[in-house]
Amino acid sequence: MFLPKYPDAPTPPAAHTHTPADPAPTRRSLPSISIDQKTVAAVLVGGVVLTALLAAVAVTAISVAVAAVVLRSLLRDQHRR
């Protein structure tokens, strides 16, 4: 009673018979951009420098946080005495 009833043979999907009135617009090709090796090298060096600076900032932030935790612990110990 609650089981689904499937058709014996699946019906094929309806064929799309619409033909467009206008032909498809042609795509214009993009202008070719010439990139020389100096530009690529400059971008790579800039990326390496920025990555190094970001890593230095992250290491500095972590070391400042650790120093703050250590100082807070030392100061808390002095207040207890």
DSSP file (Angstrom, degrees, kcal/mol; ACC not computed):
  #  RESIDUE AA STRUCTURE BP1 BP2  ACC     N-H-->O    O-->H-N    N-H-->O    O-->H-N    TCO  KAPPA ALPHA  PHI   PSI    X-CA   Y-CA   Z-CA
    1    1 A M              0   0    0      0, 0.0     0, 0.0     0, 0.0     0, 0.0   0.000 360.0 360.0 360.0 -43.3    0.0    0.0    0.0
    2    2 A F        +     0   0    0      2,-0.1     0, 0.0     0, 0.0     0, 0.0   0.402 360.0 107.8 -96.1   3.6    2.8    2.5    0.9
    3    3 A L  S    S-     0   0    0      1,-0.1     2,-0.1     0, 0.0     0, 0.0  -0.610  75.3-113.3 -80.8 139.7    5.3    1.1   -1.7
    4    4 A P        -     0   0    0      0, 0.0     2,-0.6     0, 0.0    -1,-0.1  -0.397  22.1-134.9 -72.0 150.3    5.9    3.4   -4.7
    5    5 A K        -     0   0    0     -2,-0.1     0, 0.0     0, 0.0     0, 0.0  -0.929  18.9-159.3-108.7 119.4    4.8    2.2   -8.1
    6    6 A Y        -     0   0    0     -2,-0.6     2,-0.0     1,-0.1     3,-0.0  -0.699  24.0-106.8 -96.5 147.7    7.3    2.7  -10.9
    7    7 A P        -     0   0    0      0, 0.0    -1,-0.1     0, 0.0     0, 0.0  -0.359  24.9-122.7 -69.5 155.3    6.4    2.7  -14.6
    8    8 A D  S    S+     0   0    0      1,-0.2    -2,-0.0    -2,-0.0     0, 0.0   0.936  97.6  18.5 -65.0 -47.5    7.3   -0.3  -16.6
    9    9 A A  S    S-     0   0    0     -3,-0.0    -1,-0.2     0, 0.0     2,-0.1  -0.991  88.4-119.0-126.3 128.1    9.4    1.6  -19.1
   10   10 A P        -     0   0    0      0, 0.0    -4,-0.0     0, 0.0    -2,-0.0  -0.377  29.3-119.9 -66.7 143.9   10.7    5.1  -18.4
   11   11 A T        -     0   0    0      1,-0.1     3,-0.1    -2,-0.1     0, 0.0  -0.671  27.7-117.4 -84.0 135.4    9.4    7.8  -20.8
   12   12 A P        -     0   0    0      0, 0.0     3,-0.1     0, 0.0    -1,-0.1  -0.377  36.4 -99.1 -69.4 150.1   12.2    9.6  -22.8
   13   13 A P        -     0   0    0      0, 0.0     2,-0.1     0, 0.0     0, 0.0  -0.316  46.7 -91.1 -67.6 154.6   12.5   13.3  -22.1
   14   14 A A        -     0   0    0      1,-0.1     2,-0.2    -3,-0.1    -3,-0.0  -0.417  43.6-115.7 -68.0 138.1   10.9   15.7  -24.6
   15   15 A A        -     0   0    0     -2,-0.1     2,-0.7    -3,-0.1    -1,-0.1  -0.527  22.0-123.3 -77.0 141.4   13.2   16.7  -27.4
   16   16 A H        +     0   0    0     -2,-0.2    -1,-0.1     1,-0.1    -2,-0.0  -0.764  37.1 168.0 -86.9 113.9   14.1   20.4  -27.6
   17   17 A T        +     0   0    0     -2,-0.7     2,-0.3     2,-0.1    -1,-0.1   0.362  31.8 119.9-110.7   4.6   13.1   21.6  -31.1
   18   18 A H        -     0   0    0      1,-0.0    -2,-0.0     0, 0.0     0, 0.0  -0.554  45.1-161.6 -75.1 128.9   13.4   25.3  -30.7
   19   19 A T        -     0   0    0     -2,-0.3     2,-0.1     2,-0.0    -2,-0.1  -0.925  24.4-112.8-109.1 135.9   15.9   26.9  -33.0
   20   20 A P        -     0   0    0      0, 0.0     4,-0.1     0, 0.0     0, 0.0  -0.370  13.4-143.3 -68.4 144.4   17.2   30.4  -32.2
   21   21 A A  S    S+     0   0    0      2,-0.1    -2,-0.0    -2,-0.1     0, 0.0   0.882  86.5  46.0 -74.3 -38.8   16.1   33.2  -34.5
   22   22 A D  S    S-     0   0    0      1,-0.0    -1,-0.0    -3,-0.0     2,-0.0  -0.816  92.6-112.3-104.9 144.4   19.4   35.0  -34.3
   23   23 A P        -     0   0    0      0, 0.0     3,-0.1     0, 0.0    -2,-0.1  -0.352  47.8 -85.7 -68.5 157.5   22.8   33.3  -34.6
   24   24 A A        -     0   0    0      1,-0.1     2,-0.1    -4,-0.1     0, 0.0  -0.363  50.4-105.6 -64.3 139.7   24.9   33.3  -31.5
   25   25 A P        -     0   0    0      0, 0.0     2,-0.3     0, 0.0    -1,-0.1  -0.387  34.4-116.8 -68.1 143.8   27.0   36.4  -31.0
   26   26 A T        -     0   0    0     -3,-0.1     2,-0.4    -2,-0.1     0, 0.0  -0.598  25.4-125.6 -81.8 140.9   30.7   36.0  -31.8
   27   27 A R        -     0   0    0     -2,-0.3     2,-0.3     1,-0.0    -1,-0.1  -0.673  18.3-129.1 -86.9 137.8   33.0   36.5  -28.9
   28   28 A R        -     0   0    0     -2,-0.4     2,-0.2     1,-0.1    -1,-0.0  -0.655  25.6-117.6 -82.6 140.6   35.8   39.0  -29.3
   29   29 A S        -     0   0    0     -2,-0.3     3,-0.1     1,-0.1    -1,-0.1  -0.529  30.7-110.2 -77.5 145.9   39.2   37.7  -28.4
   30   30 A L        -     0   0    0     -2,-0.2     2,-0.1     1,-0.1    -1,-0.1  -0.412  38.6 -98.3 -72.2 149.2   41.0   39.5  -25.6
   31   31 A P        -     0   0    0      0, 0.0     2,-0.3     0, 0.0    -1,-0.1  -0.441  42.7-109.0 -67.9 142.4   44.0   41.6  -26.5
   32   32 A S        -     0   0    0     -2,-0.1     2,-0.5    -3,-0.1    -3,-0.0  -0.547  29.4-152.4 -76.1 134.4   47.2   39.8  -25.9
   33   33 A I        -     0   0    0     -2,-0.3     2,-0.6    -3,-0.0    -1,-0.0  -0.923   5.2-146.4-109.0 124.3   49.2   41.1  -22.9
   34   34 A S        -     0   0    0     -2,-0.5     2,-0.5     0, 0.0    -2,-0.0  -0.812  15.1-173.1 -94.7 122.3   53.0   40.6  -23.1
   35   35 A I        -     0   0    0     -2,-0.6     2,-0.1     4,-0.0    -2,-0.0  -0.960  11.8-150.4-114.9 120.3   54.5   40.1  -19.7
   36   36 A D     >  -     0   0    0     -2,-0.5     4,-1.5     1,-0.1     3,-0.4  -0.350  27.9-105.2 -87.3 173.0   58.3   40.0  -19.6
   37   37 A Q  H  > S+     0   0    0      1,-0.2     4,-2.4     2,-0.2     5,-0.2   0.780 115.9  61.3 -70.2 -27.8   60.5   38.1  -17.2
   38   38 A K  H  > S+     0   0    0      2,-0.2     4,-2.3     1,-0.2    -1,-0.2   0.889 104.2  49.4 -65.8 -38.3   61.4   41.1  -15.2
   39   39 A T  H  > S+     0   0    0     -3,-0.4     4,-2.3     2,-0.2    -2,-0.2   0.921 111.6  48.1 -66.4 -43.5   57.8   41.8  -14.3
   40   40 A V  H  X S+     0   0    0     -4,-1.5     4,-2.3     1,-0.2    -2,-0.2   0.918 112.5  49.3 -62.8 -43.2   57.3   38.2  -13.2
   41   41 A A  H  X S+     0   0    0     -4,-2.4     4,-2.6     1,-0.2     5,-0.2   0.896 110.5  50.7 -63.7 -39.9   60.5   38.3  -11.1
   42   42 A A  H  X S+     0   0    0     -4,-2.3     4,-2.4     2,-0.2    -1,-0.2   0.903 110.8  48.2 -65.3 -40.9   59.4   41.5   -9.5
   43   43 A V  H  X S+     0   0    0     -4,-2.3     4,-2.2     2,-0.2    -2,-0.2   0.907 113.0  48.2 -66.2 -41.1   56.0   40.1   -8.6
   44   44 A L  H  X S+     0   0    0     -4,-2.3     4,-2.3     2,-0.2    -2,-0.2   0.924 112.8  47.3 -65.7 -43.9   57.6   36.9   -7.1
   45   45 A V  H  X S+     0   0    0     -4,-2.6     4,-2.6     1,-0.2     5,-0.2   0.915 111.8  51.3 -64.3 -41.7   60.1   38.9   -5.1
   46   46 A G  H  X S+     0   0    0     -4,-2.4     4,-2.5    -5,-0.2    -1,-0.2   0.901 110.0  49.7 -60.7 -40.7   57.4   41.2   -3.8
   47   47 A G  H  X S+     0   0    0     -4,-2.2     4,-2.2     2,-0.2    -1,-0.2   0.897 111.0  48.8 -65.6 -39.9   55.3   38.2   -2.8
   48   48 A V  H  X S+     0   0    0     -4,-2.3     4,-2.4     2,-0.2    -2,-0.2   0.920 112.4  48.4 -65.7 -43.0   58.2   36.6   -1.0
   49   49 A V  H  X S+     0   0    0     -4,-2.6     4,-2.4     1,-0.2    -2,-0.2   0.924 112.5  47.8 -63.9 -44.7   59.0   39.9    0.9
   50   50 A L  H  X S+     0   0    0     -4,-2.5     4,-2.2     1,-0.2    -1,-0.2   0.886 111.6  50.7 -65.0 -37.5   55.4   40.4    1.9
   51   51 A T  H  X S+     0   0    0     -4,-2.2     4,-2.3     2,-0.2    -1,-0.2   0.903 110.3  49.8 -65.2 -40.9   55.1   36.8    3.1
   52   52 A A  H  X S+     0   0    0     -4,-2.4     4,-2.3     2,-0.2    -2,-0.2   0.905 110.7  49.7 -64.6 -41.1   58.3   37.2    5.1
   53   53 A L  H  X S+     0   0    0     -4,-2.4     4,-2.3     2,-0.2    -2,-0.2   0.902 110.3  50.3 -64.2 -40.1   57.0   40.4    6.7
   54   54 A L  H  X S+     0   0    0     -4,-2.2     4,-2.2     2,-0.2    -2,-0.2   0.906 110.8  49.2 -64.1 -41.2   53.7   38.8    7.6
   55   55 A A  H  X S+     0   0    0     -4,-2.3     4,-2.5     2,-0.2    -2,-0.2   0.896 110.1  51.8 -64.7 -39.4   55.6   35.9    9.2
   56   56 A A  H  X S+     0   0    0     -4,-2.3     4,-2.4     1,-0.2    -2,-0.2   0.903 109.7  49.0 -64.4 -40.6   57.7   38.3   11.2
   57   57 A V  H  X S+     0   0    0     -4,-2.3     4,-2.4     2,-0.2    -1,-0.2   0.906 111.7  49.5 -64.5 -40.9   54.6   40.1   12.4
   58   58 A A  H  X S+     0   0    0     -4,-2.2     4,-2.2     2,-0.2    -2,-0.2   0.919 111.8  47.5 -65.5 -43.1   53.0   36.8   13.5
   59   59 A V  H  X S+     0   0    0     -4,-2.5     4,-2.4     1,-0.2    -2,-0.2   0.906 112.5  50.2 -64.7 -41.2   56.1   35.7   15.3
   60   60 A T  H  X S+     0   0    0     -4,-2.4     4,-2.4     1,-0.2    -2,-0.2   0.911 110.0  50.0 -62.9 -42.5   56.4   39.0   17.1
   61   61 A A  H  X S+     0   0    0     -4,-2.4     4,-2.0     1,-0.2    -1,-0.2   0.899 111.6  48.4 -64.0 -40.0   52.8   38.9   18.1
   62   62 A I  H  X S+     0   0    0     -4,-2.2     4,-2.3     2,-0.2    -1,-0.2   0.916 111.9  48.7 -67.1 -41.9   53.1   35.4   19.5
   63   63 A S  H  X S+     0   0    0     -4,-2.4     4,-2.4     1,-0.2    -2,-0.2   0.884 110.8  50.4 -67.8 -36.5   56.3   36.3   21.4
   64   64 A V  H  X S+     0   0    0     -4,-2.4     4,-2.2     2,-0.2    -1,-0.2   0.895 110.5  50.4 -65.5 -39.4   54.7   39.4   22.9
   65   65 A A  H  X S+     0   0    0     -4,-2.0     4,-2.0     2,-0.2    -2,-0.2   0.914 111.2  47.7 -65.2 -42.1   51.7   37.4   24.0
   66   66 A V  H  X S+     0   0    0     -4,-2.3     4,-2.3     1,-0.2    -2,-0.2   0.919 111.7  50.5 -64.7 -42.7   53.9   34.8   25.7
   67   67 A A  H  X S+     0   0    0     -4,-2.4     4,-2.6     1,-0.2    -1,-0.2   0.886 109.2  51.7 -62.3 -38.3   55.9   37.5   27.4
   68   68 A A  H  X S+     0   0    0     -4,-2.2     4,-2.4     2,-0.2    -1,-0.2   0.897 109.7  49.0 -65.5 -39.8   52.7   39.1   28.7
   69   69 A V  H  X S+     0   0    0     -4,-2.0     4,-2.1     2,-0.2    -2,-0.2   0.913 112.5  47.9 -66.1 -41.7   51.5   35.8   30.1
   70   70 A V  H  X S+     0   0    0     -4,-2.3     4,-2.5     2,-0.2    -2,-0.2   0.932 113.2  47.6 -65.3 -45.5   54.8   35.2   31.9
   71   71 A L  H  X S+     0   0    0     -4,-2.6     4,-2.8     1,-0.2     5,-0.2   0.900 111.1  51.0 -63.3 -40.0   54.9   38.8   33.3
   72   72 A R  H  X S+     0   0    0     -4,-2.4     4,-2.1    -5,-0.2    -1,-0.2   0.905 110.7  49.4 -63.4 -39.9   51.3   38.4   34.5
   73   73 A S  H  X S+     0   0    0     -4,-2.1     4,-1.8     2,-0.2    -2,-0.2   0.917 112.5  47.3 -65.2 -42.4   52.2   35.2   36.2
   74   74 A L  H  X S+     0   0    0     -4,-2.5     4,-1.6     1,-0.2    -2,-0.2   0.910 113.3  47.9 -65.2 -42.0   55.2   36.7   37.9
   75   75 A L  H  X S+     0   0    0     -4,-2.8     4,-1.7     1,-0.2    -1,-0.2   0.865 109.4  53.1 -68.2 -34.7   53.3   39.7   39.0
   76   76 A R  H  X S+     0   0    0     -4,-2.1     4,-1.3    -5,-0.2    -1,-0.2   0.888 107.2  52.3 -66.7 -38.1   50.5   37.6   40.4
   77   77 A D  H  X S+     0   0    0     -4,-1.8     4,-0.9     1,-0.2    -1,-0.2   0.864 108.4  50.9 -65.1 -36.2   52.9   35.6   42.4
   78   78 A Q  H  < S+     0   0    0     -4,-1.6     3,-0.3     1,-0.2    -1,-0.2   0.846 107.0  53.6 -71.2 -33.3   54.4   38.8   43.9
   79   79 A H  H  < S+     0   0    0     -4,-1.7    -1,-0.2     1,-0.2    -2,-0.2   0.802 103.7  56.7 -71.3 -27.4   50.9   40.0   45.0
   80   80 A R  H  <        0   0    0     -4,-1.3    -1,-0.2     1,-0.2    -2,-0.2   0.791 360.0 360.0 -73.2 -27.3   50.2   36.8   46.8
   81   81 A R     <        0   0    0     -4,-0.9    -1,-0.2    -3,-0.3    -2,-0.2   0.476 360.0 360.0 -79.4 360.0   53.2   37.1   49.0
